[in-house]
Amino acid sequence: MDGPHKHQVSLRGASAKEITRDALLEKVTQEREFRNYIRRATTASLFIQRVWRRYTAMKKVAAQVREEWLEMLNCQPVPTGRAWISNSLLRPVLFFVTTLTTRGRKFENKDVDCMQVCFRILLESINSSDPQRNFCTLALSNIEERRTWTYQAKKLISLCVLILSESDYSYHEGHQFVVLTSMAMRFVVSLTDLKGWKALNEVTLQDADSAVKGLVGYMCSEKSQLYFSIRRYVSRLDVHFSSQTETVGYADDRFLITVSAITLALRPFNIGNMNTTEDGFVDIQSAAEQYCVLLLTIPWFIQRLPAVLLPAIKHKSIMSPCFSQILMSKEKVLEKISKLNNLEQSSSTKMLPPVAWILANVICLVIDSNSKDSGKFTQGLDFSSYLRIVIILAEKFLTCFEGARWTTEDQSPQVNGELLVDNFSFEIQKQSNLSYTDLLKPVCQQWHLMKLLTLDKDPSIQKAECELTDVAYYYSCMLRIFTILNPAVGSMPILNMLSFTPGFLLNLWEALEKSFFPKSSFFPDANSSSSNRNVDLRDGISKNKKKGVAKNGGTKWVNVFNKISGKSQGEIEQIDSINNLDTQMIGDDPSDVWDIESLRRGPEGLATESCHLVHLFCATYSHLLLILDDIEFYDKQVPFTLEQQRKVASMVNTLVYNALSNSVPWHSRPLMDAAVRCLHLLYERDCRHQFCPPALWLSPAKKNRPPIAVAARTHEVLSANLRSEDSLVISSMQSVITTTPHVFPFEERVQMFREFISMDKASRRMAGEMIGPGPQAVEVVIRRSHIVEDGFQQLNSLGSRLKSSIHVSFVSECGLPEAGLDYGGLSKEFLTDIAKAAFGPDYGLFTQTSTSDRLLIPSSAARFADNGIQMIEFLGRVVGKALYEGILLDYSFSHVFVQKLLGRYSFIDELSALDPELYKNLIIMMVT
């Protein structure tokens, strides 16, 4: 055999089709695997048949045993000795109940009746003082009877736990099942309580105590499923415990079940330390871990329980082991809580995770409900551990939120403005008007903060070192949680409390000042410039930078912006004098002292504790700045002196600039949002009444500030390439130009604006548009007597075409066109005249402020005029066109109006420009 026939064989002689050896081996292997599969399938089917036959046979036997057991009970009289209870009563019941019921997790009516009879006899036996009739005395007999009793007692506990987990009051025959559950709980409570054993003496007390501890140890183990069953039961309770009961007996049984279930949950904590083997007692740590994972994660856990149980579950003997277990096994507990979340969470991703509920429940549990004074913690707790635990849970909670990106508007977990917490707690929300944030109300109360800050002075509380950094970390996490849970209100309740707590802001600043401003550093005192507070100084202009600005270009544009912002030439000269003063005080480089070295890497260069300190300080102080008037800020210097205000400004200025320059990560976004807000409020106040030297605002970017053209082009490229899916990330790390433009001197900002216009004209020229006069120019015919109306009708609807050249033809009062060609002069005349007419007080669109500078502000009567609001918008386009073409308009707008256009906050002192009388009355009310 040569060539391709070398490895071929014949299976059926010369006439059969030949196959290769590899194909033959593969075919034989497949047939062997198929035969093995058939063999395994046959074996499995036989095993399933045997199991099924065994199950059906056991059910028949169990049903027969149940009938015999019922006949035995019908005999009169029924013996009730302990031996008869163990051998004749319990053995059959445990057999047929576990056989007929537990496999299908459903209780038949006959089984319910049988278990009621069994538990009734057991309760009568336990309450008997006769040792021969008391079932519990078997635990004190010989070894064989002890083993039997222990086995039966554990089986009974498992059966009672199963009954509790299946207790559902929606059954049609629910009342009978409630009675059964009540009897089962009473039995387990008596069985695991040494005081419930009536037939004891001093000789048998020690053995009985060992037996009880063994049963309690069994309940602590995960094998008993006690805490899981209690979780299922408590989750079905209503928030208003006693408001939906139908009969007195029903309410009593339900109350008894709840009390018994919680008693069993707390039993391991009250029995003492149990440290033996797995077959004996179980360590209390297991009970504490299950209590935290399975019970404290129940939504509205405290609100579902009767009030009489709250002191017990809030006691330090319960909370302290739980706190210790969470701290010792943090990763293990959080992992189990996460697994619980995966098991119970439905397809909806907008449910609050279990870690959110354990956080809320822990905060509620540390409040003393017995005290008439609402501002009191539970006595004896270690509140240093409490702070650390809340921080751990809050960080995990925030991680869940950030992982799901619930902070976006289209994924906000809300229904009708309320947070959707889970499947059943939202129904509770609608019935009782409760929300998740209501559970966190203690955090928003001032006594809560004051207690945490002064724990070492309270003799009723265990001594614990609660550092300011821990308290700041605690409230920093709470600010983020409140902001996410309720975007409409946000962290307003906490910020209101923190801002007006005496001394709290000062304590935060002292900690930050020690960290960022060493005593050896020299900081200039600008008190010499404080006499100029009443002057409106907006932007620092360094004389050293003026050398690089062309006189015919930069100076002209500076004058344009100064006119628009209402800044006079006298004020500019005063700014120059302050710059000269700074140079004389500090030397040739006054900016170095304000550039804080430890903040040059932004948030990445700070420790975790420092980040939370800065976040809390910026959030709280920016909230307070909203209501501080100039008298408090400048004259009374509350809460900080002006020297401290300058340090605060330099801190946030350096932090924000370097953070934006170094690409802030996602987890630093809350810190950056608070820092940017605080920075803007301080800078806007300094713009109105200067308290900082100009070098302070320029200092962070002085050494690494990019050239004007590079900065402008980079900003345009980033804005053009911004994708919609990246907007959420990039918006939190805005460019330096849009967030902190004040780090560039004013002349450079003017140059940058001109660069933006040049780039826009170049892009339009590349697109084929004509920039100067030509056939693509916009033709307008204007009547001088109706210049505003004609301009509005012909130019307002142009949109972006308004950037094109405008060819103006004026018409006289007689209706004849005026002679002359428009080579740019008529367009400039038109823009100047239309602004003069529209901004005049006689036209009715704008009025002048009552102050001496007579600044322009929109008139309140403009909204009642025909197209009044549209006319004001059109005037904005006219001003924009003038800026675009480099035309000077000799008008100054009120600072309040400019702030409104920029979307910034206006301080209460700016009201004096709008309504001096109202401002005066408000100040009088605040003073008195």
ZIDAHU-V578658 format. One record per residue. N is the residue number from 1. PSI is psi in whole degrees, 0 to 359 (* if undefined). D_CENTER is the distance of its C-alpha to the mean C-alpha in Angstrom with 1 decimal. Layout:
N:PSI:D_CENTER
N:PSI:D_CENTER
This chain:
1:117:80.5
2:163:79.4
3:227:76.5
4:345:73.9
5:6:75.8
6:319:75.7
7:22:72.8
8:142:73.5
9:158:75.0
10:131:76.6
11:336:75.5
12:32:78.1
13:186:81.1
14:336:82.1
15:346:81.3
16:154:77.7
17:130:74.8
18:144:73.8
19:164:70.2
20:164:68.8
21:319:68.3
22:319:64.5
23:323:64.2
24:315:66.4
25:320:64.2
26:320:61.0
27:318:62.6
28:320:63.8
29:317:60.3
30:319:58.7
31:323:61.3
32:316:60.8
33:323:57.0
34:318:57.7
35:321:60.1
36:322:57.6
37:316:54.9
38:320:57.5
39:315:58.4
40:321:54.8
41:321:54.1
42:317:57.3
43:318:56.3
44:319:52.8
45:322:54.4
46:320:56.9
47:317:54.2
48:321:52.2
49:318:55.4
50:317:56.2
51:317:52.7
52:318:53.0
53:321:56.5
54:319:55.4
55:313:52.5
56:323:54.8
57:319:57.5
58:325:55.1
59:321:53.9
60:317:57.5
61:319:58.3
62:319:55.2
63:322:56.3
64:318:59.8
65:323:58.6
66:320:56.6
67:318:59.8
68:323:61.8
69:320:59.3
70:320:59.4
71:322:63.2
72:319:63.3
73:336:61.2
74:346:63.5
75:143:66.4
76:136:67.5
77:165:67.0
78:123:63.9
79:143:64.0
80:29:60.8
81:163:61.5
82:324:58.8
83:317:60.6
84:322:60.9
85:318:57.2
86:316:56.3
87:314:58.9
88:332:59.6
89:307:56.5
90:318:53.4
91:310:54.6
92:319:55.4
93:313:52.2
94:328:49.9
95:304:51.8
96:333:51.9
97:314:48.4
98:330:46.7
99:317:48.9
100:342:48.7
101:305:45.1
102:334:42.6
103:321:43.3
104:357:42.3
105:34:39.7
106:140:41.5
107:128:43.8
108:160:47.1
109:322:48.7
110:320:51.5
111:322:49.2
112:317:47.3
113:318:50.7
114:318:51.8
115:327:48.7
116:317:49.1
117:318:52.7
118:312:51.8
119:331:49.0
120:317:51.3
121:320:54.0
122:319:51.6
123:320:50.4
124:324:54.0
125:316:54.9
126:326:52.1
127:356:53.0
128:140:56.7
129:359:58.3
130:118:60.9
131:331:60.2
132:342:62.0
133:341:59.8
134:121:56.4
135:327:54.5
136:338:52.6
137:348:55.8
138:334:56.1
139:351:53.5
140:6:56.3
141:207:59.1
142:174:60.4
143:318:58.2
144:315:58.7
145:327:57.6
146:316:54.7
147:316:53.4
148:315:54.0
149:317:52.2
150:317:49.2
151:312:49.0
152:322:49.4
153:318:46.9
154:321:44.2
155:320:45.0
156:319:44.9
157:317:41.4
158:320:40.2
159:318:41.8
160:321:40.3
161:320:36.8
162:317:37.5
163:318:38.7
164:318:35.5
165:332:33.3
166:2:35.5
167:113:35.6
168:121:34.7
169:7:35.9
170:358:36.1
171:148:39.4
172:322:42.5
173:40:44.2
174:330:41.0
175:319:42.8
176:322:45.0
177:327:42.2
178:319:40.4
179:317:43.6
180:314:43.8
181:320:40.2
182:316:41.0
183:320:44.2
184:318:42.5
185:320:39.8
186:321:42.6
187:313:44.6
188:321:41.9
189:315:41.0
190:323:44.7
191:324:45.3
192:11:42.6
193:120:43.6
194:332:46.7
195:341:47.5
196:352:47.9
197:107:50.7
198:322:53.8
199:69:56.6
200:156:55.9
201:181:58.0
202:332:57.8
203:318:59.2
204:1:56.6
205:318:53.6
206:318:52.5
207:321:52.8
208:321:50.9
209:320:48.1
210:321:48.0
211:317:48.0
212:317:45.1
213:326:43.0
214:318:43.8
215:318:42.4
216:322:39.3
217:322:38.8
218:320:39.2
219:330:36.5
220:333:34.1
221:153:34.7
222:340:32.7
223:327:36.0
224:338:36.3
225:25:33.0
226:309:32.8
227:328:29.0
228:319:28.4
229:320:30.8
230:323:29.4
231:315:25.9
232:321:27.6
233:311:29.5
234:327:26.8
235:340:24.5
236:352:27.4
237:157:27.7
238:156:26.8
239:314:24.5
240:104:27.6
241:312:29.8
242:20:33.3
243:350:33.1
244:29:34.1
245:147:37.0
246:321:40.4
247:161:42.9
248:316:43.3
249:321:44.1
250:316:41.1
251:319:38.8
252:316:40.5
253:318:40.3
254:318:36.6
255:316:36.0
256:321:38.1
257:314:36.3
258:314:32.9
259:318:34.3
260:319:36.2
261:314:33.2
262:325:31.1
263:318:34.3
264:323:34.7
265:326:31.1
266:351:31.7
267:315:35.3
268:330:34.7
269:332:33.1
270:351:36.1
271:348:38.8
272:177:38.5
273:137:38.0
274:98:39.2
275:84:39.9
276:202:42.4
277:178:42.7
278:326:41.1
279:344:44.0
280:239:43.9
281:155:41.1
282:143:37.5
283:147:35.5
284:340:33.1
285:325:30.3
286:317:30.5
287:318:30.0
288:322:27.1
289:315:25.4
290:325:26.0
291:317:25.1
292:314:21.6
293:319:21.1
294:332:22.9
295:313:22.7
296:348:19.6
297:4:17.5
298:128:19.3
299:133:17.4
300:40:18.7
301:310:20.9
302:323:22.1
303:342:22.6
304:345:24.8
305:152:27.2
306:152:30.1
307:332:29.9
308:342:32.7
309:344:30.7
310:317:27.8
311:326:29.9
312:314:30.7
313:344:27.3
314:357:26.1
315:150:29.1
316:332:28.8
317:341:31.0
318:313:28.3
319:324:25.2
320:313:26.8
321:326:27.7
322:316:24.3
323:315:22.7
324:319:25.5
325:320:25.1
326:319:21.4
327:321:22.3
328:323:25.4
329:53:24.2
330:310:20.6
331:319:20.9
332:316:23.1
333:315:20.9
334:325:17.7
335:318:20.0
336:323:21.4
337:322:18.2
338:319:17.4
339:322:20.9
340:322:20.5
341:318:17.6
342:327:20.0
343:322:22.8
344:342:21.4
345:138:19.1
346:193:21.0
347:341:21.3
348:133:18.3
349:6:15.2
350:23:13.1
351:143:13.3
352:134:10.9
353:160:12.1
354:329:14.3
355:333:12.3
356:323:9.9
357:324:13.2
358:327:14.8
359:311:12.2
360:319:12.8
361:322:16.5
362:318:17.0
363:321:15.9
364:328:18.2
365:339:21.0
366:357:21.5
367:132:22.5
368:111:26.3
369:344:27.1
370:333:30.8
371:137:30.8
372:332:31.7
373:115:29.7
374:339:26.1
375:66:25.2
376:136:26.2
377:161:24.8
378:132:26.6
379:144:29.6
380:357:30.2
381:151:26.8
382:102:25.9
383:348:22.9
384:318:22.8
385:322:21.9
386:315:19.5
387:314:17.5
388:323:17.6
389:316:16.7
390:322:13.5
391:316:12.6
392:312:13.7
393:321:11.7
394:319:8.4
395:319:9.2
396:319:10.3
397:313:7.3
398:326:5.4
399:320:8.9
400:319:9.1
401:312:6.6
402:327:8.4
403:324:11.5
404:352:11.5
405:49:10.5
406:353:9.0
407:351:8.2
408:156:12.0
409:322:13.9
410:350:16.1
411:15:13.6
412:126:11.3
413:69:11.4
414:152:13.4
415:118:17.0
416:40:18.9
417:353:16.0
418:148:14.6
419:130:11.9
420:110:14.0
421:313:13.4
422:189:16.5
423:319:20.2
424:338:21.6
425:340:18.9
426:325:18.7
427:320:22.5
428:322:21.9
429:317:19.6
430:328:22.4
431:324:25.0
432:3:23.6
433:35:21.2
434:151:18.4
435:165:14.7
436:322:12.0
437:340:11.0
438:330:14.7
439:339:14.5
440:13:12.4
441:324:15.0
442:330:16.8
443:331:14.2
444:4:15.1
445:141:18.8
446:325:21.0
447:328:23.0
448:313:20.1
449:315:19.8
450:323:23.6
451:318:24.2
452:329:22.0
453:341:23.9
454:37:27.3
455:328:27.3
456:349:30.5
457:356:32.3
458:111:31.6
459:341:34.5
460:354:33.0
461:141:30.1
462:136:30.6
463:128:31.0
464:142:28.1
465:102:27.2
466:97:23.7
467:154:23.5
468:327:21.9
469:323:19.9
470:318:18.4
471:319:17.5
472:318:16.1
473:317:14.0
474:307:12.9
475:334:11.9
476:316:10.5
477:320:7.7
478:324:7.5
479:316:7.6
480:321:4.6
481:314:2.8
482:323:5.7
483:322:5.8
484:318:3.9
485:324:5.8
486:83:8.8
487:333:9.7
488:312:13.1
489:325:12.8
490:217:9.6
491:21:9.8
492:314:13.6
493:320:14.4
494:318:13.4
495:323:15.0
496:317:18.0
497:314:18.5
498:322:18.1
499:327:20.4
500:15:23.1
501:120:23.3
502:127:26.6
503:353:26.8
504:314:23.1
505:322:22.9
506:320:26.3
507:318:25.3
508:316:22.5
509:322:25.0
510:319:27.7
511:319:25.7
512:323:24.9
513:321:28.4
514:329:29.9
515:319:28.0
516:340:28.6
517:85:31.8
518:151:34.5
519:333:37.4
520:343:39.9
521:146:38.3
522:126:40.1
523:133:38.2
524:150:40.3
525:116:40.7
526:26:40.6
527:334:42.0
528:337:45.0
529:0:43.0
530:341:41.5
531:345:44.6
532:23:43.4
533:325:40.3
534:6:41.7
535:139:42.2
536:96:39.7
537:122:39.0
538:311:36.5
539:133:37.0
540:133:38.7
541:112:41.6
542:129:43.1
543:331:46.8
544:334:46.9
545:345:45.0
546:344:47.5
547:331:50.2
548:9:48.6
549:131:48.4
550:139:51.3
551:321:52.9
552:348:53.4
553:297:49.9
554:316:47.3
555:321:48.9
556:315:49.3
557:327:45.7
558:317:44.6
559:324:46.8
560:311:45.3
561:326:41.7
562:324:42.9
563:318:44.7
564:319:41.7
565:357:39.5
566:29:42.2
567:126:43.2
568:168:46.8
569:329:49.0
570:322:49.4
571:324:45.7
572:319:45.8
573:324:48.7
574:323:46.7
575:317:43.9
576:323:46.6
577:323:48.0
578:323:44.6
579:318:44.4
580:323:47.9
581:318:47.0
582:319:44.1
583:321:46.4
584:325:49.0
585:317:46.6
586:334:44.8
587:203:47.1
588:337:47.0
589:80:43.4
590:348:41.3
591:338:38.0
592:325:37.9
593:337:37.1
594:354:33.9
595:102:32.6
596:121:30.7
597:321:31.6
598:349:28.6
599:9:26.2
600:347:28.3
601:5:26.1
602:205:22.9
603:335:19.8
604:337:21.5
605:3:24.2
606:149:22.1
607:163:21.4
608:317:17.9
609:320:18.7
610:323:19.9
611:316:16.9
612:327:14.7
613:313:17.7
614:317:18.0
615:312:14.4
616:320:14.6
617:313:18.2
618:318:17.7
619:317:14.9
620:316:17.1
621:323:20.3
622:326:19.6
623:320:18.7
624:326:22.0
625:336:23.9
626:333:23.4
627:354:25.8
628:126:28.1
629:174:31.5
630:330:34.0
631:316:36.1
632:321:33.3
633:313:32.2
634:317:35.7
635:303:38.2
636:338:36.5
637:60:34.1
638:131:31.2
639:354:29.0
640:155:30.4
641:165:33.8
642:328:34.4
643:319:34.9
644:324:31.5
645:322:30.1
646:323:31.8
647:320:30.2
648:315:26.7
649:318:27.6
650:324:29.0
651:306:26.0
652:328:23.4
653:312:26.1
654:318:26.9
655:312:23.4
656:315:22.4
657:312:25.7
658:329:25.8
659:317:22.2
660:331:23.2
661:340:26.4
662:21:25.1
663:86:22.5
664:134:19.1
665:169:17.1
666:319:13.8
667:346:12.0
668:6:13.5
669:315:12.3
670:319:10.1
671:316:13.3
672:321:15.5
673:316:14.1
674:318:14.7
675:318:18.0
676:319:19.3
677:315:18.7
678:318:20.5
679:314:23.2
680:319:24.0
681:320:24.4
682:320:26.7
683:319:28.6
684:323:29.2
685:323:30.5
686:330:32.7
687:324:34.0
688:310:35.2
689:106:36.6
690:132:36.8
691:354:35.8
692:144:35.1
693:147:37.8
694:329:37.5
695:336:37.6
696:315:34.2
697:333:32.4
698:345:34.6
699:319:34.5
700:328:31.6
701:7:33.2
702:320:36.8
703:336:37.7
704:21:35.7
705:129:35.6
706:160:36.8
707:159:39.8
708:312:39.4
709:318:40.6
710:315:38.4
711:317:35.2
712:315:36.0
713:321:36.9
714:318:33.9
715:318:31.6
716:320:33.5
717:315:33.5
718:320:29.7
719:322:29.2
720:326:31.8
721:5:30.5
722:117:26.8
723:155:26.1
724:324:23.9
725:346:21.7
726:358:21.2
727:325:20.2
728:324:16.4
729:314:17.0
730:330:19.9
731:333:18.6
732:349:16.2
733:58:19.4
734:159:21.9
735:159:25.5
736:326:27.0
737:318:29.4
738:332:26.9
739:317:24.4
740:63:26.9
741:341:30.3
742:349:31.7
743:348:32.2
744:135:35.1
745:156:38.1
746:319:38.9
747:323:42.0
748:324:40.0
749:322:37.4
750:316:40.5
751:321:41.9
752:320:38.7
753:317:38.7
754:326:42.3
755:320:41.4
756:318:38.9
757:318:41.7
758:318:44.1
759:322:41.9
760:318:41.3
761:323:45.1
762:318:45.8
763:323:43.5
764:324:45.2
765:322:48.6
766:333:47.8
767:359:46.9
768:8:50.3
769:147:49.7
770:130:52.3
771:313:51.0
772:193:54.1
773:143:56.7
774:189:57.9
775:339:58.2
776:3:54.4
777:152:54.1
778:122:52.9
779:125:56.0
780:142:55.6
781:121:58.3
782:131:57.7
783:127:59.8
784:330:59.8
785:346:59.9
786:47:56.7
787:323:54.9
788:314:51.4
789:316:51.9
790:319:53.5
791:319:50.9
792:316:48.1
793:326:49.8
794:340:50.7
795:338:47.7
796:331:44.6
797:8:44.3
798:332:44.9
799:230:41.3
800:345:41.4
801:347:45.2
802:342:45.2
803:341:44.9
804:170:48.4
805:141:51.5
806:125:52.7
807:113:56.5
808:134:57.4
809:119:60.6
810:145:61.4
811:134:63.6
812:177:65.8
813:335:66.3
814:356:69.3
815:8:67.2
816:140:68.7
817:141:66.7
818:148:66.9
819:148:68.6
820:150:66.7
821:143:64.5
822:103:60.8
823:26:60.3
824:330:57.1
825:318:58.6
826:325:58.4
827:317:54.8
828:319:54.0
829:319:56.2
830:313:54.4
831:322:50.9
832:317:52.2
833:320:54.1
834:324:51.4
835:319:48.9
836:321:51.6
837:317:52.3
838:324:48.7
839:353:47.4
840:145:50.4
841:338:49.8
842:336:52.6
843:332:50.7
844:357:48.0
845:326:44.9
846:150:44.2
847:170:45.1
848:145:45.5
849:161:43.6
850:356:45.7
851:172:45.3
852:332:48.2
853:349:46.7
854:60:46.6
855:156:43.5
856:143:42.8
857:143:40.1
858:142:40.0
859:142:42.0
860:340:40.5
861:353:43.6
862:330:42.9
863:341:40.8
864:348:43.9
865:163:46.2
866:123:46.9
867:35:44.3
868:312:43.1
869:319:39.5
870:327:40.7
871:320:43.3
872:320:40.7
873:322:38.8
874:320:42.1
875:327:42.8
876:322:39.6
877:325:41.0
878:315:44.3
879:319:42.8
880:320:40.9
881:320:44.3
882:317:45.9
883:322:43.4
884:324:43.8
885:357:47.6
886:32:47.7
887:132:49.3
888:127:48.9
889:123:48.1
890:64:49.1
891:148:46.4
892:131:43.5
893:153:40.4
894:146:38.6
895:326:35.6
896:317:33.6
897:318:34.5
898:319:33.7
899:321:30.2
900:319:29.7
901:325:30.9
902:357:28.5
903:27:25.5
904:168:25.2
905:141:24.9
906:132:28.3
907:162:29.0
908:331:31.0
909:339:34.1
910:351:34.4
911:337:35.3
912:333:38.7
913:337:39.6
914:311:38.9
915:89:40.1
916:323:41.7
917:316:42.7
918:319:39.3
919:317:37.8
920:316:40.6
921:322:40.0
922:319:36.3
923:321:37.0
924:320:39.7
925:321:37.2
926:322:34.7
927:319:37.5
928:*:39.1
